[in-house]
Amino acid sequence: TVEKLQGYLPGKKQAMFTPKTTDDNVSKREIDESKGKIKAQLQKKIDSGDISIDDVLAAPEVEE
């Protein structure tokens, strides 16, 4: 079981597997509001010329 395997892990790794509680849940409304805020901030930066839409949509470069 997960609990048995978790017992073999170091403390920091064990903390990664703590079960979620009802306090950890985020409502769809909160998610939608946050998405709207992010979109508004990005739109301001695009309109002001700080960044371009290509910068936003570009895939991150991965060093090998």
N, C-alpha and C positions, 0 to 999 in steps of 0.2 A: 504494500500500500504506500501511498504518498507519505504518510506520517513516518513509516519505518525508514524509507529512503532519506527523508528529510533529517532524521536523526544522525545519519552518517556525514552530513555536510558540515562545513565550518559555520560558525555563527552568522557571519555576514550573508552567506549563501542561503542559510535557513530563513533569514528575514525576507528573502525574495519570494518565498513561497507561503507567506502568511495569507490566510483566506481573506477575501474581501468581505466587508461588512456592509450593512445597509447605509452607513454613513459615507461609504466610498462611491455610491451610485450618484450619477449626475443626470438630471432630467434632460429630456430632449429640448425643452425650451431654453435651458441654460446653454446647451451646446449650440443651438441655433443663434442665440444672442452673441455668443463668443465668436462664432464664424462671421457674423455680420460685422462685429468690431474689427476683426482681422481684415476683412475685405475692405472696410472703409479706410483703414490705415494704409493698406496697399494702394488703394485707388488714389489717396492723397499723394503718396510718394511717386506714383506713376504720373499723375497730373503735374506735379512740381518738377518732374524731370530727374529726381534723385535716382530712380531705377526705371528700367524699361520692362515691358511685359515679357520680353524674351528672358530677362534675368529671373523673373518669377517662375516661368514655365520651363526653364532649362533644367536638364538632368544634372545632378551634382557630379563633379569630376571625381573619380576614384583613383587614388594612387595605388599602383601595384608593387 
